[in-house]
């Protein structure tokens, strides 16, 4: 019985329902004037004792999707982007390396005659070579940087000849320069006498002179003894 009455009510409502698209039919104060809404009007039921139905039912306008984005205005249009290209670097001028000074080879150096001499200084004999230095006993009257000449040359030797003095080589001389006036290493002198309680501990440093040989000259005029090669 209840289901038949519900079916009759729905059929009567469908026959009397009318959809209206008039925007002025129903106006809500919160809505804008430009928005339109769909209004459904119903005629009152003809049956007695039926519940009154609303005459107007407003359908809510469709809302934009929350994921939709508003259209960009003209001010937000794509502005031209100015890109500055880096200026090409100017190629560096090739720098020509300066030629290194050529090192003097063994063939370019002037050949020095290999010579040595035996010279007497005081009571001792020394073998000297040009460019080398020796330590001798103290030369009293010589100061540093003084140039001296040694005349007691007993022998001069070269690669092919030998000049022997009798007792010295005539006109031969050894040139040198004084570099330093110093002392030899210390020597300990210890004296002891048994059963006498006598002990002496003495240190001594002998003074010396360092000289550098600069050259040997004057031996060419003397008679030479040629060595058989």
PAZA-903254 format. One record per residue (C-alpha): residue number from 1; residue in three letters; z negated, x negated, y negated. Coordinates in nm, 2 decimals. Each point is the difference from the previous one (the first is absolute). Layout:
<rs>
<r><seq>NUM</seq><type>ALA</type><Z>Z</Z><X>X</X><Y>Y</Y></r>
...
</rs>
This chain:
<rs>
<r><seq>1</seq><type>UNK</type><Z>0.00</Z><X>0.00</X><Y>0.00</Y></r>
<r><seq>2</seq><type>UNK</type><Z>-0.09</Z><X>-0.28</X><Y>-0.24</Y></r>
<r><seq>3</seq><type>UNK</type><Z>0.31</Z><X>-0.20</X><Y>0.08</Y></r>
<r><seq>4</seq><type>UNK</type><Z>0.23</Z><X>0.30</X><Y>-0.06</Y></r>
<r><seq>5</seq><type>UNK</type><Z>-0.16</Z><X>0.06</X><Y>-0.34</Y></r>
<r><seq>6</seq><type>UNK</type><Z>0.04</Z><X>-0.37</X><Y>-0.10</Y></r>
<r><seq>7</seq><type>UNK</type><Z>0.37</Z><X>0.01</X><Y>0.09</Y></r>
<r><seq>8</seq><type>UNK</type><Z>0.06</Z><X>0.31</X><Y>-0.20</Y></r>
<r><seq>9</seq><type>UNK</type><Z>-0.18</Z><X>-0.16</X><Y>-0.30</Y></r>
<r><seq>10</seq><type>UNK</type><Z>0.22</Z><X>-0.32</X><Y>0.02</Y></r>
<r><seq>11</seq><type>UNK</type><Z>0.32</Z><X>0.21</X><Y>0.02</Y></r>
<r><seq>12</seq><type>UNK</type><Z>-0.09</Z><X>0.21</X><Y>-0.30</Y></r>
<r><seq>13</seq><type>UNK</type><Z>-0.09</Z><X>-0.32</X><Y>-0.20</Y></r>
<r><seq>14</seq><type>UNK</type><Z>0.32</Z><X>-0.17</X><Y>0.09</Y></r>
<r><seq>15</seq><type>UNK</type><Z>0.20</Z><X>0.31</X><Y>-0.12</Y></r>
<r><seq>16</seq><type>UNK</type><Z>-0.18</Z><X>0.01</X><Y>-0.33</Y></r>
<r><seq>17</seq><type>UNK</type><Z>-0.03</Z><X>-0.37</X><Y>-0.07</Y></r>
<r><seq>18</seq><type>UNK</type><Z>0.22</Z><X>-0.13</X><Y>-0.29</Y></r>
<r><seq>19</seq><type>UNK</type><Z>0.02</Z><X>-0.36</X><Y>-0.11</Y></r>
<r><seq>20</seq><type>UNK</type><Z>0.04</Z><X>-0.07</X><Y>-0.37</Y></r>
<r><seq>21</seq><type>UNK</type><Z>0.10</Z><X>-0.33</X><Y>-0.17</Y></r>
<r><seq>22</seq><type>UNK</type><Z>-0.09</Z><X>0.11</X><Y>-0.35</Y></r>
<r><seq>23</seq><type>UNK</type><Z>-0.20</Z><X>-0.28</X><Y>-0.16</Y></r>
<r><seq>24</seq><type>UNK</type><Z>-0.16</Z><X>0.24</X><Y>-0.25</Y></r>
<r><seq>25</seq><type>UNK</type><Z>-0.14</Z><X>0.22</X><Y>0.28</Y></r>
<r><seq>26</seq><type>UNK</type><Z>-0.31</Z><X>-0.21</X><Y>0.04</Y></r>
<r><seq>27</seq><type>UNK</type><Z>-0.11</Z><X>-0.28</X><Y>-0.23</Y></r>
<r><seq>28</seq><type>UNK</type><Z>-0.29</Z><X>-0.23</X><Y>0.06</Y></r>
<r><seq>29</seq><type>UNK</type><Z>-0.15</Z><X>-0.16</X><Y>-0.31</Y></r>
<r><seq>30</seq><type>UNK</type><Z>-0.02</Z><X>-0.35</X><Y>0.17</Y></r>
<r><seq>31</seq><type>UNK</type><Z>0.36</Z><X>-0.01</X><Y>0.09</Y></r>
<r><seq>32</seq><type>UNK</type><Z>0.27</Z><X>-0.12</X><Y>-0.24</Y></r>
<r><seq>33</seq><type>UNK</type><Z>0.24</Z><X>0.23</X><Y>-0.17</Y></r>
<r><seq>34</seq><type>UNK</type><Z>0.30</Z><X>-0.17</X><Y>0.16</Y></r>
<r><seq>35</seq><type>UNK</type><Z>-0.13</Z><X>0.04</X><Y>0.36</Y></r>
<r><seq>36</seq><type>UNK</type><Z>0.13</Z><X>0.30</X><Y>0.20</Y></r>
<r><seq>37</seq><type>UNK</type><Z>-0.19</Z><X>0.18</X><Y>0.28</Y></r>
<r><seq>38</seq><type>UNK</type><Z>0.10</Z><X>0.25</X><Y>0.26</Y></r>
<r><seq>39</seq><type>UNK</type><Z>-0.18</Z><X>0.34</X><Y>-0.01</Y></r>
<r><seq>40</seq><type>UNK</type><Z>-0.02</Z><X>0.24</X><Y>0.29</Y></r>
<r><seq>41</seq><type>UNK</type><Z>-0.07</Z><X>0.37</X><Y>-0.10</Y></r>
<r><seq>42</seq><type>UNK</type><Z>-0.12</Z><X>0.27</X><Y>0.24</Y></r>
<r><seq>43</seq><type>UNK</type><Z>0.01</Z><X>0.37</X><Y>-0.05</Y></r>
<r><seq>44</seq><type>UNK</type><Z>-0.33</Z><X>0.18</X><Y>0.08</Y></r>
<r><seq>45</seq><type>UNK</type><Z>-0.02</Z><X>0.14</X><Y>0.35</Y></r>
<r><seq>46</seq><type>UNK</type><Z>0.08</Z><X>0.36</X><Y>0.05</Y></r>
<r><seq>47</seq><type>UNK</type><Z>-0.25</Z><X>0.05</X><Y>0.28</Y></r>
<r><seq>48</seq><type>UNK</type><Z>-0.33</Z><X>0.15</X><Y>-0.10</Y></r>
<r><seq>49</seq><type>UNK</type><Z>-0.31</Z><X>-0.20</X><Y>0.08</Y></r>
<r><seq>50</seq><type>UNK</type><Z>0.18</Z><X>-0.33</X><Y>0.01</Y></r>
<r><seq>51</seq><type>UNK</type><Z>-0.15</Z><X>-0.31</X><Y>-0.17</Y></r>
<r><seq>52</seq><type>UNK</type><Z>0.15</Z><X>-0.07</X><Y>-0.34</Y></r>
<r><seq>53</seq><type>UNK</type><Z>0.23</Z><X>-0.31</X><Y>-0.01</Y></r>
<r><seq>54</seq><type>UNK</type><Z>0.05</Z><X>-0.22</X><Y>-0.30</Y></r>
<r><seq>55</seq><type>UNK</type><Z>0.30</Z><X>0.09</X><Y>-0.20</Y></r>
<r><seq>56</seq><type>UNK</type><Z>0.10</Z><X>-0.36</X><Y>-0.08</Y></r>
<r><seq>57</seq><type>UNK</type><Z>-0.03</Z><X>-0.31</X><Y>0.21</Y></r>
<r><seq>58</seq><type>UNK</type><Z>0.10</Z><X>-0.33</X><Y>-0.17</Y></r>
<r><seq>59</seq><type>UNK</type><Z>0.15</Z><X>-0.27</X><Y>0.21</Y></r>
<r><seq>60</seq><type>UNK</type><Z>-0.10</Z><X>-0.35</X><Y>-0.11</Y></r>
<r><seq>61</seq><type>UNK</type><Z>0.29</Z><X>-0.21</X><Y>-0.13</Y></r>
<r><seq>62</seq><type>UNK</type><Z>0.11</Z><X>-0.29</X><Y>0.21</Y></r>
<r><seq>63</seq><type>UNK</type><Z>-0.18</Z><X>-0.32</X><Y>-0.10</Y></r>
<r><seq>64</seq><type>UNK</type><Z>0.16</Z><X>-0.34</X><Y>0.00</Y></r>
<r><seq>65</seq><type>UNK</type><Z>-0.07</Z><X>-0.22</X><Y>0.30</Y></r>
<r><seq>66</seq><type>UNK</type><Z>-0.28</Z><X>-0.25</X><Y>-0.07</Y></r>
<r><seq>67</seq><type>UNK</type><Z>0.24</Z><X>-0.28</X><Y>0.10</Y></r>
<r><seq>68</seq><type>UNK</type><Z>0.26</Z><X>0.10</X><Y>-0.25</Y></r>
<r><seq>69</seq><type>UNK</type><Z>0.04</Z><X>-0.22</X><Y>-0.31</Y></r>
<r><seq>70</seq><type>UNK</type><Z>0.09</Z><X>0.14</X><Y>-0.35</Y></r>
<r><seq>71</seq><type>UNK</type><Z>0.34</Z><X>-0.09</X><Y>-0.13</Y></r>
<r><seq>72</seq><type>UNK</type><Z>0.01</Z><X>-0.30</X><Y>-0.22</Y></r>
<r><seq>73</seq><type>UNK</type><Z>0.06</Z><X>0.07</X><Y>-0.37</Y></r>
<r><seq>74</seq><type>UNK</type><Z>0.28</Z><X>-0.16</X><Y>-0.20</Y></r>
<r><seq>75</seq><type>UNK</type><Z>-0.25</Z><X>-0.25</X><Y>-0.14</Y></r>
<r><seq>76</seq><type>UNK</type><Z>-0.07</Z><X>-0.12</X><Y>0.36</Y></r>
<r><seq>77</seq><type>UNK</type><Z>0.36</Z><X>-0.05</X><Y>0.09</Y></r>
<r><seq>78</seq><type>UNK</type><Z>0.10</Z><X>-0.34</X><Y>0.14</Y></r>
<r><seq>79</seq><type>UNK</type><Z>-0.03</Z><X>-0.24</X><Y>-0.28</Y></r>
<r><seq>80</seq><type>UNK</type><Z>0.24</Z><X>-0.30</X><Y>0.00</Y></r>
<r><seq>81</seq><type>UNK</type><Z>-0.17</Z><X>-0.31</X><Y>0.14</Y></r>
<r><seq>82</seq><type>UNK</type><Z>0.09</Z><X>-0.32</X><Y>-0.17</Y></r>
<r><seq>83</seq><type>UNK</type><Z>-0.01</Z><X>-0.30</X><Y>0.23</Y></r>
<r><seq>84</seq><type>UNK</type><Z>0.02</Z><X>-0.35</X><Y>-0.14</Y></r>
<r><seq>85</seq><type>UNK</type><Z>0.17</Z><X>-0.24</X><Y>0.22</Y></r>
<r><seq>86</seq><type>UNK</type><Z>-0.14</Z><X>-0.36</X><Y>-0.02</Y></r>
<r><seq>87</seq><type>UNK</type><Z>0.23</Z><X>-0.24</X><Y>-0.18</Y></r>
<r><seq>88</seq><type>UNK</type><Z>0.15</Z><X>-0.25</X><Y>0.24</Y></r>
<r><seq>89</seq><type>UNK</type><Z>-0.16</Z><X>-0.34</X><Y>-0.05</Y></r>
<r><seq>90</seq><type>UNK</type><Z>0.22</Z><X>-0.27</X><Y>-0.13</Y></r>
<r><seq>91</seq><type>UNK</type><Z>0.08</Z><X>-0.26</X><Y>0.26</Y></r>
<r><seq>92</seq><type>UNK</type><Z>-0.20</Z><X>-0.31</X><Y>-0.06</Y></r>
<r><seq>93</seq><type>UNK</type><Z>0.21</Z><X>-0.30</X><Y>-0.08</Y></r>
<r><seq>94</seq><type>UNK</type><Z>-0.01</Z><X>-0.25</X><Y>0.28</Y></r>
<r><seq>95</seq><type>UNK</type><Z>-0.21</Z><X>-0.30</X><Y>-0.09</Y></r>
<r><seq>96</seq><type>UNK</type><Z>0.15</Z><X>-0.32</X><Y>0.12</Y></r>
<r><seq>97</seq><type>UNK</type><Z>-0.27</Z><X>-0.22</X><Y>0.15</Y></r>
<r><seq>98</seq><type>UNK</type><Z>-0.03</Z><X>-0.33</X><Y>-0.17</Y></r>
<r><seq>99</seq><type>UNK</type><Z>0.10</Z><X>-0.29</X><Y>0.22</Y></r>
<r><seq>100</seq><type>UNK</type><Z>-0.30</Z><X>-0.19</X><Y>0.12</Y></r>
<r><seq>101</seq><type>UNK</type><Z>0.01</Z><X>-0.36</X><Y>-0.09</Y></r>
<r><seq>102</seq><type>UNK</type><Z>0.12</Z><X>-0.20</X><Y>0.29</Y></r>
<r><seq>103</seq><type>UNK</type><Z>-0.27</Z><X>-0.22</X><Y>0.15</Y></r>
<r><seq>104</seq><type>UNK</type><Z>0.09</Z><X>-0.36</X><Y>0.00</Y></r>
<r><seq>105</seq><type>UNK</type><Z>0.09</Z><X>-0.10</X><Y>0.35</Y></r>
<r><seq>106</seq><type>UNK</type><Z>-0.08</Z><X>-0.33</X><Y>0.16</Y></r>
<r><seq>107</seq><type>UNK</type><Z>0.35</Z><X>-0.12</X><Y>-0.08</Y></r>
<r><seq>108</seq><type>UNK</type><Z>-0.03</Z><X>0.09</X><Y>-0.37</Y></r>
<r><seq>109</seq><type>UNK</type><Z>-0.33</Z><X>-0.19</X><Y>-0.05</Y></r>
<r><seq>110</seq><type>UNK</type><Z>0.05</Z><X>-0.36</X><Y>-0.11</Y></r>
<r><seq>111</seq><type>UNK</type><Z>-0.06</Z><X>-0.23</X><Y>0.28</Y></r>
<r><seq>112</seq><type>UNK</type><Z>-0.30</Z><X>-0.23</X><Y>-0.07</Y></r>
<r><seq>113</seq><type>UNK</type><Z>0.00</Z><X>-0.34</X><Y>0.16</Y></r>
<r><seq>114</seq><type>UNK</type><Z>-0.27</Z><X>-0.03</X><Y>0.26</Y></r>
<r><seq>115</seq><type>UNK</type><Z>-0.21</Z><X>-0.30</X><Y>-0.10</Y></r>
<r><seq>116</seq><type>UNK</type><Z>-0.35</Z><X>-0.11</X><Y>0.05</Y></r>
<r><seq>117</seq><type>UNK</type><Z>-0.21</Z><X>-0.30</X><Y>-0.11</Y></r>
<r><seq>118</seq><type>UNK</type><Z>-0.31</Z><X>-0.19</X><Y>0.09</Y></r>
<r><seq>119</seq><type>UNK</type><Z>-0.21</Z><X>-0.07</X><Y>-0.30</Y></r>
<r><seq>120</seq><type>UNK</type><Z>-0.33</Z><X>-0.17</X><Y>-0.05</Y></r>
<r><seq>121</seq><type>UNK</type><Z>-0.27</Z><X>0.16</X><Y>-0.22</Y></r>
<r><seq>122</seq><type>UNK</type><Z>-0.31</Z><X>-0.21</X><Y>-0.03</Y></r>
<r><seq>123</seq><type>UNK</type><Z>-0.06</Z><X>-0.15</X><Y>0.34</Y></r>
<r><seq>124</seq><type>UNK</type><Z>0.17</Z><X>0.28</X><Y>0.21</Y></r>
<r><seq>125</seq><type>UNK</type><Z>0.36</Z><X>0.07</X><Y>0.09</Y></r>
<r><seq>126</seq><type>UNK</type><Z>0.15</Z><X>0.35</X><Y>-0.01</Y></r>
<r><seq>127</seq><type>UNK</type><Z>0.33</Z><X>0.14</X><Y>0.12</Y></r>
<r><seq>128</seq><type>UNK</type><Z>0.14</Z><X>0.22</X><Y>-0.28</Y></r>
<r><seq>129</seq><type>UNK</type><Z>0.30</Z><X>0.25</X><Y>-0.02</Y></r>
<r><seq>130</seq><type>UNK</type><Z>0.14</Z><X>0.16</X><Y>-0.31</Y></r>
<r><seq>131</seq><type>UNK</type><Z>-0.14</Z><X>0.35</X><Y>-0.06</Y></r>
<r><seq>132</seq><type>UNK</type><Z>-0.32</Z><X>-0.05</X><Y>0.20</Y></r>
<r><seq>133</seq><type>UNK</type><Z>-0.35</Z><X>-0.09</X><Y>-0.11</Y></r>
<r><seq>134</seq><type>UNK</type><Z>-0.26</Z><X>-0.24</X><Y>0.13</Y></r>
<r><seq>135</seq><type>UNK</type><Z>-0.37</Z><X>-0.06</X><Y>-0.05</Y></r>
<r><seq>136</seq><type>UNK</type><Z>-0.09</Z><X>-0.35</X><Y>-0.11</Y></r>
<r><seq>137</seq><type>UNK</type><Z>-0.31</Z><X>-0.18</X><Y>-0.12</Y></r>
<r><seq>138</seq><type>UNK</type><Z>-0.11</Z><X>0.07</X><Y>-0.35</Y></r>
<r><seq>139</seq><type>UNK</type><Z>0.23</Z><X>-0.12</X><Y>-0.27</Y></r>
<r><seq>140</seq><type>UNK</type><Z>-0.24</Z><X>-0.06</X><Y>-0.29</Y></r>
<r><seq>141</seq><type>UNK</type><Z>0.24</Z><X>-0.01</X><Y>-0.29</Y></r>
<r><seq>142</seq><type>UNK</type><Z>0.21</Z><X>0.30</X><Y>0.11</Y></r>
<r><seq>143</seq><type>UNK</type><Z>-0.05</Z><X>0.35</X><Y>-0.13</Y></r>
<r><seq>144</seq><type>UNK</type><Z>0.14</Z><X>0.33</X><Y>0.12</Y></r>
<r><seq>145</seq><type>UNK</type><Z>0.38</Z><X>0.05</X><Y>-0.07</Y></r>
<r><seq>146</seq><type>UNK</type><Z>0.04</Z><X>-0.37</X><Y>-0.07</Y></r>
<r><seq>147</seq><type>UNK</type><Z>0.32</Z><X>-0.17</X><Y>0.13</Y></r>
<r><seq>148</seq><type>UNK</type><Z>-0.05</Z><X>-0.33</X><Y>0.18</Y></r>
<r><seq>149</seq><type>UNK</type><Z>0.22</Z><X>-0.26</X><Y>0.16</Y></r>
<r><seq>150</seq><type>UNK</type><Z>-0.10</Z><X>-0.19</X><Y>0.31</Y></r>
<r><seq>151</seq><type>UNK</type><Z>0.17</Z><X>-0.34</X><Y>0.02</Y></r>
<r><seq>152</seq><type>UNK</type><Z>-0.14</Z><X>-0.14</X><Y>0.33</Y></r>
<r><seq>153</seq><type>UNK</type><Z>0.27</Z><X>0.14</X><Y>0.22</Y></r>
<r><seq>154</seq><type>UNK</type><Z>0.00</Z><X>-0.18</X><Y>0.34</Y></r>
<r><seq>155</seq><type>UNK</type><Z>0.29</Z><X>0.18</X><Y>0.16</Y></r>
<r><seq>156</seq><type>UNK</type><Z>0.26</Z><X>0.26</X><Y>-0.08</Y></r>
<r><seq>157</seq><type>UNK</type><Z>0.19</Z><X>0.18</X><Y>0.28</Y></r>
<r><seq>158</seq><type>UNK</type><Z>0.30</Z><X>0.24</X><Y>-0.01</Y></r>
<r><seq>159</seq><type>UNK</type><Z>0.21</Z><X>0.16</X><Y>0.28</Y></r>
<r><seq>160</seq><type>UNK</type><Z>0.22</Z><X>-0.30</X><Y>0.04</Y></r>
<r><seq>161</seq><type>UNK</type><Z>-0.17</Z><X>-0.30</X><Y>-0.17</Y></r>
<r><seq>162</seq><type>UNK</type><Z>-0.34</Z><X>-0.17</X><Y>-0.03</Y></r>
<r><seq>163</seq><type>UNK</type><Z>-0.12</Z><X>-0.21</X><Y>-0.29</Y></r>
<r><seq>164</seq><type>UNK</type><Z>-0.27</Z><X>-0.23</X><Y>0.10</Y></r>
<r><seq>165</seq><type>UNK</type><Z>-0.22</Z><X>-0.18</X><Y>-0.26</Y></r>
<r><seq>166</seq><type>UNK</type><Z>-0.11</Z><X>-0.36</X><Y>0.00</Y></r>
<r><seq>167</seq><type>UNK</type><Z>-0.27</Z><X>0.11</X><Y>-0.06</Y></r>
<r><seq>168</seq><type>UNK</type><Z>0.13</Z><X>0.27</X><Y>-0.23</Y></r>
<r><seq>169</seq><type>UNK</type><Z>0.35</Z><X>0.15</X><Y>-0.06</Y></r>
<r><seq>170</seq><type>UNK</type><Z>0.12</Z><X>-0.14</X><Y>-0.33</Y></r>
<r><seq>171</seq><type>UNK</type><Z>0.06</Z><X>0.26</X><Y>-0.28</Y></r>
<r><seq>172</seq><type>UNK</type><Z>-0.12</Z><X>0.29</X><Y>0.23</Y></r>
<r><seq>173</seq><type>UNK</type><Z>-0.23</Z><X>0.25</X><Y>-0.15</Y></r>
<r><seq>174</seq><type>UNK</type><Z>-0.17</Z><X>0.32</X><Y>0.11</Y></r>
<r><seq>175</seq><type>UNK</type><Z>-0.04</Z><X>0.27</X><Y>-0.27</Y></r>
<r><seq>176</seq><type>UNK</type><Z>-0.29</Z><X>0.24</X><Y>0.03</Y></r>
<r><seq>177</seq><type>UNK</type><Z>-0.21</Z><X>0.25</X><Y>-0.21</Y></r>
<r><seq>178</seq><type>UNK</type><Z>-0.38</Z><X>0.05</X><Y>0.02</Y></r>
<r><seq>179</seq><type>UNK</type><Z>-0.09</Z><X>0.35</X><Y>0.11</Y></r>
<r><seq>180</seq><type>UNK</type><Z>-0.37</Z><X>0.00</X><Y>0.06</Y></r>
<r><seq>181</seq><type>UNK</type><Z>-0.31</Z><X>-0.22</X><Y>-0.02</Y></r>
<r><seq>182</seq><type>UNK</type><Z>-0.24</Z><X>0.11</X><Y>0.28</Y></r>
<r><seq>183</seq><type>UNK</type><Z>-0.24</Z><X>-0.11</X><Y>0.27</Y></r>
<r><seq>184</seq><type>UNK</type><Z>0.03</Z><X>-0.05</X><Y>0.38</Y></r>
<r><seq>185</seq><type>UNK</type><Z>-0.21</Z><X>0.21</X><Y>0.24</Y></r>
<r><seq>186</seq><type>UNK</type><Z>-0.37</Z><X>-0.09</X><Y>0.02</Y></r>
<r><seq>187</seq><type>UNK</type><Z>-0.10</Z><X>-0.28</X><Y>0.24</Y></r>
<r><seq>188</seq><type>UNK</type><Z>-0.36</Z><X>0.00</X><Y>0.13</Y></r>
<r><seq>189</seq><type>UNK</type><Z>-0.17</Z><X>-0.34</X><Y>0.00</Y></r>
<r><seq>190</seq><type>UNK</type><Z>-0.32</Z><X>0.01</X><Y>0.21</Y></r>
<r><seq>191</seq><type>UNK</type><Z>-0.24</Z><X>-0.30</X><Y>0.03</Y></r>
<r><seq>192</seq><type>UNK</type><Z>-0.28</Z><X>-0.03</X><Y>0.25</Y></r>
<r><seq>193</seq><type>UNK</type><Z>-0.25</Z><X>-0.27</X><Y>0.11</Y></r>
<r><seq>194</seq><type>UNK</type><Z>-0.21</Z><X>0.07</X><Y>0.30</Y></r>
<r><seq>195</seq><type>UNK</type><Z>-0.38</Z><X>-0.04</X><Y>-0.01</Y></r>
<r><seq>196</seq><type>UNK</type><Z>0.02</Z><X>-0.05</X><Y>-0.38</Y></r>
<r><seq>197</seq><type>UNK</type><Z>0.02</Z><X>0.36</X><Y>-0.11</Y></r>
<r><seq>198</seq><type>UNK</type><Z>0.32</Z><X>-0.08</X><Y>-0.19</Y></r>
<r><seq>199</seq><type>UNK</type><Z>0.27</Z><X>0.27</X><Y>-0.03</Y></r>
<r><seq>200</seq><type>UNK</type><Z>0.27</Z><X>0.04</X><Y>-0.26</Y></r>
<r><seq>201</seq><type>UNK</type><Z>0.26</Z><X>0.28</X><Y>-0.02</Y></r>
<r><seq>202</seq><type>UNK</type><Z>0.26</Z><X>-0.07</X><Y>-0.26</Y></r>
<r><seq>203</seq><type>UNK</type><Z>0.33</Z><X>0.18</X><Y>-0.08</Y></r>
<r><seq>204</seq><type>UNK</type><Z>0.30</Z><X>-0.16</X><Y>-0.16</Y></r>
<r><seq>205</seq><type>UNK</type><Z>0.34</Z><X>0.13</X><Y>-0.13</Y></r>
<r><seq>206</seq><type>UNK</type><Z>0.26</Z><X>-0.26</X><Y>-0.08</Y></r>
<r><seq>207</seq><type>UNK</type><Z>0.21</Z><X>0.07</X><Y>-0.31</Y></r>
<r><seq>208</seq><type>UNK</type><Z>0.37</Z><X>0.03</X><Y>0.05</Y></r>
<r><seq>209</seq><type>UNK</type><Z>0.32</Z><X>0.08</X><Y>-0.19</Y></r>
<r><seq>210</seq><type>UNK</type><Z>0.29</Z><X>0.22</X><Y>0.10</Y></r>
<r><seq>211</seq><type>UNK</type><Z>0.34</Z><X>-0.11</X><Y>-0.11</Y></r>
<r><seq>212</seq><type>UNK</type><Z>0.34</Z><X>0.16</X><Y>0.06</Y></r>
<r><seq>213</seq><type>UNK</type><Z>0.30</Z><X>-0.23</X><Y>0.06</Y></r>
<r><seq>214</seq><type>UNK</type><Z>0.30</Z><X>0.08</X><Y>-0.22</Y></r>
<r><seq>215</seq><type>UNK</type><Z>0.25</Z><X>-0.27</X><Y>0.09</Y></r>
<r><seq>216</seq><type>UNK</type><Z>0.08</Z><X>-0.34</X><Y>0.14</Y></r>
<r><seq>217</seq><type>UNK</type><Z>0.23</Z><X>-0.22</X><Y>-0.20</Y></r>
<r><seq>218</seq><type>UNK</type><Z>0.12</Z><X>-0.36</X><Y>-0.05</Y></r>
<r><seq>219</seq><type>UNK</type><Z>0.04</Z><X>-0.11</X><Y>0.36</Y></r>
<r><seq>220</seq><type>UNK</type><Z>0.38</Z><X>0.02</X><Y>0.00</Y></r>
<r><seq>221</seq><type>UNK</type><Z>0.04</Z><X>-0.36</X><Y>-0.15</Y></r>
<r><seq>222</seq><type>UNK</type><Z>-0.20</Z><X>-0.16</X><Y>0.28</Y></r>
<r><seq>223</seq><type>UNK</type><Z>0.15</Z><X>-0.14</X><Y>0.32</Y></r>
<r><seq>224</seq><type>UNK</type><Z>0.00</Z><X>0.26</X><Y>0.27</Y></r>
<r><seq>225</seq><type>UNK</type><Z>-0.02</Z><X>-0.02</X><Y>0.37</Y></r>
<r><seq>226</seq><type>UNK</type><Z>0.26</Z><X>0.23</X><Y>0.16</Y></r>
<r><seq>227</seq><type>UNK</type><Z>-0.12</Z><X>0.17</X><Y>0.32</Y></r>
<r><seq>228</seq><type>UNK</type><Z>0.24</Z><X>0.03</X><Y>0.29</Y></r>
<r><seq>229</seq><type>UNK</type><Z>0.07</Z><X>0.37</X><Y>0.06</Y></r>
</rs>
